[in-house]
């Protein structure tokens, strides 16, 4: 079924529902249809389609009394497109990346979790449900104001006494498999140092099995962060791993770390994780708009931003048995962040950098 027919069927379903049901259904189904694909260059066909879609959305919004639904954009890209929804109450340039999943995964979150995990996962505390992850677009690097562990300190200490923890590579492989199962829009892209190791060294581990880096860097979308939070009870019970969140001063989640309980001292300080195995670091991407440049994706913790087409659609990269996600134009990203990344260096990525299509090699 093409996207236009899917949208039409969704709007009909919305109008048939009651007002309250329609509100929830319109929001859920429109966001489900969100697709982020490549370089947004409109043509005449896409402009006609966008007018039709806007009309359909207005009808649904009116029926549902949902005045905040005001716009659906369709942008054709080589036969594909970009659909995203924004709320009138928020500036368009602060809209977070929406989730897009294929038709077979258009299920409630718990059903999707059960399908991909194979069993029911325990409910999570309310403070970790529907987490907010958005900072003002004019900001560069987010300022951290606090940390919150998913687990209490007493739970942490008790777990350390009774469990052994799984290695990072095993947890990463399991997590990658689940995120791939969730569908398009649930991104867990290899980033920063790990992206260099994959493309330059073709490895994340030394030949003797030790880790090349002291953490695993990834870029994720906000829906992916929420899914990982929903998976924490499983990670806790089966792998001996948990998560802690970094908050900005306005209580927005700007960064997260997945870590093994083993060897980690419980402390609410913003720092790298010291534990038995390297942590998996989750850098949250936010979609921001720049006049003259269009839509970009910004890593809120590092402050670096990239043209949309540099990251999405993600490419598949086979590493052993893992089907990893890497950015669409990984080499451009590394050129911008590191300069000559083909040569080994102890230097780190630059921060608060706006990478553009024409770049100069930086320090490395």
C-alpha positions in Angstrom: 0.0 0.0 0.0 1.4 3.4 -0.9 1.8 6.2 1.7 -1.1 8.3 0.2 -3.6 5.4 0.6 -2.2 4.6 4.1 -2.8 8.3 5.1 -6.3 8.3 3.6 -7.3 5.1 5.5 -5.9 6.5 8.7 -7.9 9.7 8.3 -11.1 7.7 7.7 -10.5 5.7 10.8 -10.0 8.9 12.8 -13.3 10.4 11.6 -15.2 7.2 12.6 -13.8 7.3 16.1 -15.3 9.2 19.0 -13.8 12.6 19.8 -11.5 11.5 22.6 -10.5 8.3 20.7 -9.8 10.3 17.6 -7.5 12.7 19.5 -5.3 9.8 20.6 -5.6 8.0 17.3 -4.7 10.9 15.1 -1.6 11.7 17.1 -0.5 8.1 17.2 -1.2 7.2 13.6 0.2 10.4 12.1 3.4 10.0 14.1 3.6 6.4 13.1 3.6 7.5 9.4 6.6 9.8 10.0 9.4 9.0 7.7 12.8 10.7 7.7 14.5 10.0 4.4 17.4 11.8 2.9 17.7 15.2 1.2 14.4 17.1 1.2 14.0 18.5 -2.3 10.4 19.1 -3.3 9.0 18.7 -6.8 5.6 19.6 -8.3 4.2 16.2 -7.4 5.2 16.5 -3.7 3.6 20.0 -3.5 0.3 18.7 -4.8 0.5 15.8 -2.3 1.3 18.1 0.6 -1.8 20.2 -0.1 -4.0 17.1 -0.1 -2.4 15.8 3.1 -2.9 19.2 4.8 -6.6 19.1 3.9 -7.0 15.6 5.3 -5.2 16.5 8.5 -7.4 19.5 9.1 -10.5 17.4 8.7 -9.2 14.9 11.2 -8.1 17.6 13.6 -11.5 19.3 13.4 -13.4 16.0 14.1 -11.1 15.3 17.1 -11.2 18.9 18.4 -7.4 18.7 18.2 -6.4 22.2 17.2 -2.7 21.6 17.7 -2.5 19.4 14.6 -1.9 21.9 11.9 0.5 20.6 9.3 1.7 17.5 7.5 4.5 18.0 5.0 5.2 15.5 2.3 8.6 15.9 0.5 9.4 13.5 -2.3 13.0 12.2 -2.4 13.8 9.9 -5.2 10.3 8.4 -5.0 10.4 8.4 -1.2 9.4 11.1 1.2 9.5 12.9 4.5 6.4 13.2 6.7 6.4 14.9 10.0 3.9 16.4 12.4 4.3 19.4 14.6 2.3 21.0 17.3 1.2 24.7 17.0 2.0 25.2 20.7 5.7 24.5 20.0 8.0 26.4 17.6 8.6 24.1 14.5 12.4 24.3 15.0 12.1 22.5 18.3 10.2 19.5 17.0 11.8 16.2 18.1 12.4 13.4 15.7 9.2 11.5 15.3 9.0 7.7 15.2 8.3 5.8 12.1 7.5 2.1 12.1 6.4 -0.2 9.3 2.8 -1.5 9.0 3.4 -4.8 10.8 4.7 -2.9 13.8 1.8 -0.5 14.1 1.0 -1.9 17.5 0.7 -0.6 21.0 4.1 -0.2 22.7 3.6 -3.2 25.0 2.6 -5.4 22.0 5.6 -4.3 20.0 7.8 -5.0 23.1 6.3 -8.5 23.4 6.7 -9.2 19.7 10.4 -8.2 19.7 11.4 -9.4 23.2 9.3 -12.5 23.1 7.8 -12.0 26.6 6.0 -9.4 28.7 8.4 -6.8 30.3 7.7 -5.5 33.7 6.2 -1.9 33.9 8.5 1.0 34.6 8.2 3.8 37.2 6.1 6.8 36.0 9.0 9.2 36.0 10.6 7.2 33.2 7.5 7.1 31.1 7.1 9.6 28.2 10.4 11.3 29.0 10.9 14.8 27.6 14.0 15.3 25.5 14.1 18.7 23.9 16.2 21.9 24.3 16.0 25.3 22.7 17.2 25.3 19.1 19.5 28.2 19.6 21.5 26.3 22.3 24.7 24.5 21.3 25.8 22.0 23.9 23.2 21.2 26.6 24.2 22.0 30.2 23.7 19.1 32.6 22.1 19.8 35.9 21.5 16.4 37.4 21.5 12.6 37.1 18.8 10.1 37.8 19.5 6.3 38.1 16.7 4.0 37.1 17.3 2.0 40.2 17.8 3.0 43.8 21.1 2.8 45.5 19.9 -0.1 47.8 18.7 -2.0 44.7 22.1 -1.4 43.1 24.1 -2.7 46.1 21.9 -5.7 46.5 22.1 -6.6 42.8 25.9 -6.4 42.9 26.0 -9.0 45.6 23.8 -11.5 43.8 24.6 -11.3 40.1 27.2 -11.5 37.4 27.0 -9.1 34.5 27.0 -9.8 30.7 29.8 -8.3 28.6 29.1 -5.1 26.7 29.3 -6.7 23.3 26.5 -9.2 24.3 24.2 -6.5 25.6 24.9 -4.3 22.5 24.2 -7.2 20.1 20.9 -7.9 21.9 19.9 -4.2 22.0 20.7 -3.7 18.3 18.6 -6.8 17.4 15.6 -5.4 19.4 15.9 -1.8 17.9 16.0 -3.3 14.4 12.9 -5.3 15.2 11.1 -2.2 16.4 11.3 -0.8 12.9 12.3 2.3 11.0 12.6 5.4 13.1 14.0 3.6 16.1 17.6 4.5 15.5 20.6 3.2 17.4 23.4 4.4 15.1 27.1 3.7 15.9 28.7 7.1 16.6 32.0 8.9 17.3 34.9 6.7 18.3 33.0 3.4 17.6 32.2 4.7 14.1 35.9 5.2 13.4 36.8 1.8 14.7 34.1 0.2 12.5 35.1 2.0 9.3 38.9 2.3 9.8 39.8 -0.7 12.0 36.8 -3.0 11.0 36.5 -4.0 14.6 35.2 -3.0 18.1 37.4 -5.5 19.9 41.1 -6.3 19.9 42.1 -9.8 18.6 42.5 -10.9 22.2 38.9 -10.0 22.9 39.5 -6.8 24.9 37.6 -3.6 24.0 39.3 -1.0 21.8 37.4 1.8 23.5 36.3 2.5 27.1 32.6 3.0 26.0 30.3 2.3 23.0 29.0 5.6 21.4 25.6 5.7 19.8 23.2 8.2 18.4 19.5 7.5 19.2 16.1 9.1 18.7 13.8 10.0 21.6 11.5 7.1 20.8 14.5 4.8 21.0 15.4 6.2 24.4 11.9 5.5 25.6 12.0 1.9 24.3 15.3 1.3 26.0 13.8 2.6 29.3 10.9 0.2 28.8 13.4 -2.6 28.3 15.4 -1.8 31.5 13.6 -4.4 33.7 14.6 -7.1 31.1 18.2 -5.8 31.0 18.3 -5.7 34.8 17.1 -9.3 35.2 18.9 -11.0 32.4 22.1 -9.0 31.9 22.7 -7.2 35.2 22.6 -3.8 33.4 20.7 -0.6 34.0 20.6 3.0 32.9 21.0 6.5 34.2 19.8 9.7 32.6 21.4 13.2 32.4 19.0 16.1 32.8 19.3 19.7 31.7 18.1 22.4 34.2 14.6 22.4 32.7 14.4 18.6 33.3 14.9 17.6 29.7 16.8 14.3 29.2 19.9 15.2 27.1 22.1 12.1 27.5 22.0 8.6 28.9 24.3 5.7 29.8 23.6 2.0 29.9 26.0 0.2 32.2 26.7 -3.0 34.0 26.0 -3.1 37.8 29.2 -5.0 38.3 32.1 -2.8 39.3 30.2 0.4 39.2 30.0 2.6 42.3 26.6 4.3 42.5 27.1 8.0 42.3 25.0 10.8 40.9 27.9 12.7 39.2 28.2 13.5 35.6 31.1 11.4 34.5 32.2 8.5 32.3 31.2 5.2 33.7 33.7 3.1 35.6 32.5 -0.5 35.6 33.5 -4.1 34.8 32.7 -3.6 31.2 32.4 -0.4 29.0 29.1 1.5 29.1 26.9 2.1 26.1 26.5 5.9 25.7 23.3 7.2 24.2 23.5 10.6 22.5 20.0 11.9 21.9 19.3 13.5 18.5 16.9 16.4 18.1 15.6 17.9 14.8 16.3 21.6 14.6 15.7 24.1 11.8 18.3 26.6 10.6 17.4 29.5 8.3 19.1 29.0 4.9 20.1 25.4 5.7 16.8 23.6 6.5 16.4 20.8 8.9 19.4 19.4 10.8 19.9 16.7 13.5 21.7 17.9 16.6 23.3 15.8 19.3 22.1 17.7 22.4 24.9 16.5 24.7 27.9 17.1 22.4 26.2 20.1 20.7 27.3 18.9 17.2 24.7 19.2 14.4 24.6 17.7 10.9 22.5 18.1 7.7 19.5 15.7 7.9 20.8 13.7 4.9 24.1 13.0 6.6 22.4 10.7 9.2 19.2 9.4 7.6 18.3 7.0 6.3 20.7 4.9 8.3 22.8 2.3 6.5 23.2 -1.3 7.6 26.7 -2.5 8.6 27.3 -6.1 9.2 29.7 -6.7 12.0 30.0 -10.4 12.9 26.4 -11.5 13.7 25.3 -7.9 14.4 23.4 -5.9 11.8 24.5 -2.4 13.0 23.1 1.0 12.0 25.5 3.6 10.8 24.8 7.2 9.5 23.9 7.6 5.8 27.1 9.6 5.1 29.4 8.4 7.9 32.6 9.5 6.2 31.4 13.1 5.9 30.5 13.2 9.6 33.9 11.8 10.6 35.7 14.2 8.3 33.9 17.1 10.0 34.4 15.9 13.6 38.0 14.6 13.4 39.7 15.7 10.2 42.0 12.9 9.1 40.4 10.1 11.0 42.1 7.5 8.9 45.2 8.0 10.9 45.2 6.9 14.6 45.1 9.7 17.1 44.4 10.2 20.8 42.4 13.3 20.0 38.6 13.5 20.7 35.8 14.8 18.7 35.2 18.5 18.6 32.0 19.8 20.3 29.3 22.4 19.5 30.2 22.1 15.8 27.7 22.7 12.9 28.9 20.4 10.1 28.0 21.6 6.6 28.2 20.2 3.2 31.4 22.1 2.5 33.9 21.5 5.3 37.5 22.0 6.2 39.5 19.3 7.9 40.0 20.0 11.5 42.5 18.9 14.1 42.8 15.3 15.0 
